[in-house]
């Protein structure tokens, strides 16, 4: 199957992108005409137009053309709900839009007395319209295509992360992700000690070669606690989470409770009133 026989991607035909196509094409076409005055557009019909009137004239011309495109895109949106459309069909559809815009411009030019030769006016209108809209259409379609590719790449990355997470869970691993949801660390449950908040970072403390080791990653303790909601890693303080399976002693002091992990160089973890009941309930099971 050659390129022209291929079905056009669905993302180009969604309502949102159709609206984006019309509005963006109008804005880009108007900007392009005003800045560059391409193809003698400031002398439409042989009459010199400049300054504010050129802006008004250009705006009216663009609005007239985009109203035709908007109507066409409404019809296209309804049609493609039930039918597929190929690249060839899409190209023909766009060409028909250009023809109808050229006809509208020709009628306006003829009725205003700016052109007496209808065929010449039509050819000039079709030529100007096609070339003026060519750049905006290419920019918009390219942008939408890149956005779709990026979206699909993110979906693939998310799927790979899910697979990695499932494999890690099957091996008894706990995985940690940064604020961009990128995997940074997987550690076995028995080696994870506690997690500490540090401004916009969290410090993951775990055992390696019988010594406590720290990894900092950019994320919040709140988000981390949500990701670990179904594990034995519990929030015990606004600044701490702890692996409850590592807790050896619950000690009460005047200022509150503390959890001892019984590991050299690992500090006692404070327990606040907010999370005290949940911690006590877990330890009493």
C-alpha positions as CSV (number, residue, x, y, z in Angstrom):
1,X,0.0,0.0,0.0
2,X,1.5,3.4,-1.0
3,X,1.4,6.5,1.1
4,X,-1.7,8.0,-0.5
5,X,-3.8,4.9,0.1
6,X,-3.0,4.8,3.8
7,X,-5.6,5.8,6.4
8,X,-5.0,9.2,7.8
9,X,-4.2,9.2,11.6
10,X,-7.2,9.7,13.8
11,X,-5.5,12.4,15.9
12,X,-5.7,14.8,12.9
13,X,-9.4,14.4,12.8
14,X,-10.4,14.9,16.4
15,X,-12.7,17.9,17.2
16,X,-9.9,19.5,19.3
17,X,-7.3,19.3,16.6
18,X,-9.8,20.4,13.9
19,X,-10.5,23.5,15.9
20,X,-6.8,24.0,16.5
21,X,-6.2,23.6,12.7
22,X,-8.7,26.3,11.8
23,X,-7.7,28.9,14.5
24,X,-4.0,28.3,14.1
25,X,-4.1,28.5,10.3
26,X,-6.1,31.7,10.5
27,X,-3.6,33.3,13.0
28,X,-0.5,32.1,11.1
29,X,-1.9,33.1,7.7
30,X,-2.9,36.6,8.9
31,X,0.6,37.1,10.5
32,X,2.3,35.8,7.4
33,X,0.3,38.1,5.1
34,X,0.8,41.2,7.3
35,X,4.6,40.7,7.7
36,X,5.6,39.5,4.3
37,X,2.8,40.8,2.0
38,X,3.4,37.8,-0.2
39,X,2.5,37.4,-3.8
40,X,1.5,41.0,-4.2
41,X,-1.4,40.7,-1.7
42,X,-1.1,44.5,-0.9
43,X,-2.1,45.1,-4.5
44,X,-5.1,42.8,-4.8
45,X,-7.1,43.7,-7.8
46,X,-4.5,46.2,-8.9
47,X,-5.3,48.5,-6.0
48,X,-2.6,49.6,-3.6
49,X,-3.6,48.8,0.0
50,X,-1.4,49.7,3.0
51,X,-1.3,50.5,6.7
52,X,-4.4,49.9,8.8
53,X,-6.6,49.3,5.8
54,X,-4.3,46.5,4.7
55,X,-4.6,44.9,8.1
56,X,-8.4,45.2,8.0
57,X,-8.6,43.9,4.5
58,X,-6.3,41.0,5.3
59,X,-8.3,40.2,8.5
60,X,-11.6,40.1,6.5
61,X,-10.1,38.0,3.8
62,X,-8.7,35.5,6.4
63,X,-11.9,35.4,8.3
64,X,-13.9,34.7,5.1
65,X,-11.6,31.9,4.1
66,X,-11.5,30.4,7.6
67,X,-15.3,30.4,7.9
68,X,-15.3,28.2,4.8
69,X,-12.6,26.0,6.2
70,X,-14.5,25.8,9.6
71,X,-17.7,24.7,7.8
72,X,-15.7,22.2,5.8
73,X,-14.1,20.8,9.0
74,X,-17.4,20.4,10.7
75,X,-18.6,18.3,7.7
76,X,-15.3,16.4,7.8
77,X,-15.6,15.7,11.5
78,X,-19.1,14.2,11.1
79,X,-18.1,12.3,8.0
80,X,-15.1,10.7,9.6
81,X,-17.0,9.5,12.6
82,X,-18.4,6.7,10.3
83,X,-15.9,6.6,7.5
84,X,-12.2,6.2,7.1
85,X,-10.3,8.8,5.0
86,X,-7.0,8.3,3.2
87,X,-4.2,10.8,2.7
88,X,-5.3,11.2,-0.9
89,X,-8.9,11.9,0.1
90,X,-7.6,14.4,2.8
91,X,-5.5,16.1,0.2
92,X,-8.4,16.4,-2.2
93,X,-10.6,17.7,0.6
94,X,-8.1,20.4,1.4
95,X,-7.8,21.3,-2.3
96,X,-11.6,21.6,-2.6
97,X,-11.5,24.0,0.5
98,X,-9.0,26.1,-1.4
99,X,-11.2,26.2,-4.5
100,X,-14.2,27.3,-2.5
101,X,-12.1,30.0,-0.8
102,X,-10.9,31.2,-4.1
103,X,-14.4,31.3,-5.5
104,X,-15.5,33.4,-2.4
105,X,-12.6,35.8,-2.9
106,X,-13.3,36.1,-6.6
107,X,-17.0,37.0,-6.0
108,X,-15.9,39.6,-3.4
109,X,-13.3,41.1,-5.8
110,X,-15.7,41.1,-8.7
111,X,-18.6,42.7,-6.8
112,X,-16.4,45.4,-5.3
113,X,-15.2,46.3,-8.8
114,X,-11.6,45.5,-8.0
115,X,-11.5,42.9,-10.8
116,X,-13.3,42.7,-14.1
117,X,-11.8,39.5,-15.4
118,X,-13.4,36.7,-13.3
119,X,-11.1,34.0,-14.5
120,X,-8.0,36.1,-13.8
121,X,-9.4,36.9,-10.4
122,X,-10.1,33.3,-9.6
123,X,-6.6,32.1,-10.7
124,X,-4.9,34.8,-8.6
125,X,-7.1,34.1,-5.6
126,X,-6.4,30.3,-5.9
127,X,-2.7,30.9,-6.3
128,X,-2.5,33.4,-3.3
129,X,-4.7,31.3,-1.1
130,X,-2.8,28.0,-1.7
131,X,0.6,29.5,-1.2
132,X,-0.4,31.5,1.9
133,X,-2.0,28.6,3.6
134,X,0.7,26.1,2.6
135,X,3.1,27.1,5.4
136,X,0.5,27.2,8.2
137,X,-0.9,23.8,7.2
138,X,2.6,22.2,7.1
139,X,3.5,23.8,10.5
140,X,0.3,22.6,12.2
141,X,0.3,19.1,10.8
142,X,3.9,18.7,11.7
143,X,3.3,19.9,15.2
144,X,0.3,17.6,15.7
145,X,2.4,14.7,14.4
146,X,5.3,15.4,16.7
147,X,2.9,15.8,19.7
148,X,1.3,12.4,18.9
149,X,4.7,10.7,18.6
150,X,5.7,12.2,21.9
151,X,2.5,11.0,23.5
152,X,3.0,7.5,22.2
153,X,6.6,7.5,23.4
154,X,5.5,8.5,26.9
155,X,2.9,5.7,26.8
156,X,5.5,3.2,25.8
157,X,7.8,4.4,28.7
158,X,4.8,4.2,31.1
159,X,4.1,0.7,30.0
160,X,7.8,-0.3,30.4
161,X,7.7,1.2,33.9
162,X,4.6,-0.7,34.8
163,X,6.3,-3.9,33.6
164,X,9.4,-3.1,35.6
165,X,7.3,-2.4,38.6
166,X,5.4,-5.7,38.3
167,X,8.6,-7.6,37.9
168,X,10.1,-5.8,40.9
169,X,7.0,-6.6,43.0
170,X,7.3,-10.2,42.0
171,X,10.9,-10.3,43.3
172,X,10.0,-8.6,46.6
173,X,11.4,-5.2,45.4
174,X,10.1,-1.8,46.3
175,X,10.6,0.8,43.5
176,X,11.1,4.5,43.8
177,X,10.4,7.1,41.1
178,X,11.2,10.8,40.8
179,X,8.8,13.6,40.1
180,X,8.9,12.8,36.4
181,X,7.9,9.2,37.2
182,X,11.3,7.8,36.1
183,X,12.5,4.8,38.0
184,X,15.5,5.7,40.2
185,X,15.9,2.8,42.7
186,X,14.5,-0.7,43.5
187,X,15.4,-2.2,46.8
188,X,14.3,-5.4,48.6
189,X,11.9,-5.0,51.4
190,X,14.2,-6.4,54.0
191,X,17.0,-3.8,53.1
192,X,14.8,-0.7,53.0
193,X,15.0,1.2,56.3
194,X,13.2,4.6,56.2
195,X,12.5,7.6,54.0
196,X,13.1,11.2,55.1
197,X,11.8,14.4,53.6
198,X,14.3,17.0,52.5
199,X,12.6,20.1,51.0
200,X,11.6,19.1,47.5
201,X,13.6,15.8,47.8
202,X,13.3,12.6,49.7
203,X,16.2,10.6,51.1
204,X,15.8,6.8,50.7
205,X,17.8,5.0,53.4
206,X,18.6,1.3,52.8
207,X,21.2,-1.3,53.7
208,X,24.0,-2.1,51.3
209,X,26.9,-4.4,52.3
210,X,25.7,-4.3,55.9
211,X,25.9,-0.5,56.0
212,X,23.2,2.2,55.7
213,X,23.3,4.0,52.4
214,X,21.3,7.1,51.2
215,X,19.8,8.0,47.8
216,X,18.3,11.4,47.2
217,X,15.7,11.9,44.5
218,X,13.5,14.8,43.6
219,X,9.9,14.0,44.8
220,X,7.7,14.8,47.8
221,X,7.1,12.6,50.8
222,X,3.3,12.9,50.2
223,X,3.6,11.5,46.6
224,X,6.0,8.8,47.8
225,X,3.5,7.7,50.5
226,X,0.8,7.5,47.9
227,X,2.9,5.2,45.7
228,X,3.7,3.0,48.7
229,X,0.1,3.0,50.1
230,X,-0.2,-0.8,49.9
231,X,3.1,-1.7,51.4
232,X,4.5,-1.9,55.0
233,X,6.2,1.4,54.5
234,X,4.2,3.7,56.7
235,X,4.1,7.4,57.3
236,X,4.9,8.0,60.9
237,X,5.7,11.7,60.9
238,X,5.3,14.7,58.5
239,X,9.0,14.2,57.6
240,X,9.4,10.4,57.8
241,X,8.2,7.1,56.5
242,X,9.5,3.9,58.0
243,X,9.7,0.2,57.0
244,X,7.6,-1.2,59.8
245,X,9.2,-4.6,59.4
246,X,12.5,-3.1,60.4
247,X,11.1,-1.7,63.7
248,X,12.6,-3.4,66.8
249,X,11.4,-1.1,69.6
250,X,8.7,1.5,70.2
251,X,9.9,3.9,72.8
252,X,8.0,6.6,74.6
253,X,9.6,9.9,75.6
254,X,8.2,13.1,77.1
255,X,8.0,14.6,73.6
256,X,6.3,11.5,72.1
257,X,7.0,8.1,70.6
258,X,10.2,7.0,68.8
259,X,10.9,3.9,66.6
260,X,14.2,2.1,67.0
261,X,15.5,0.0,64.1
262,X,18.3,-1.4,66.1
263,X,20.9,-0.7,63.4
264,X,24.2,1.2,64.1
265,X,24.3,4.8,62.8
266,X,20.6,4.7,62.0
267,X,18.7,7.3,64.1
268,X,15.5,6.8,66.0
269,X,12.5,7.7,63.9
270,X,9.9,10.1,65.6
271,X,6.2,9.4,65.6
272,X,3.8,12.3,65.5
273,X,0.3,12.4,67.0
274,X,-1.2,12.6,63.5
275,X,0.2,9.2,62.5
276,X,0.5,7.6,66.0
277,X,-2.7,5.6,66.0
278,X,-1.9,3.9,62.7
279,X,1.6,3.0,63.8
280,X,0.4,1.6,67.1
281,X,-2.3,-0.3,65.3
282,X,0.2,-1.9,63.0
283,X,2.5,-2.9,65.8
284,X,-0.3,-4.4,67.8
285,X,-1.3,-6.8,65.0
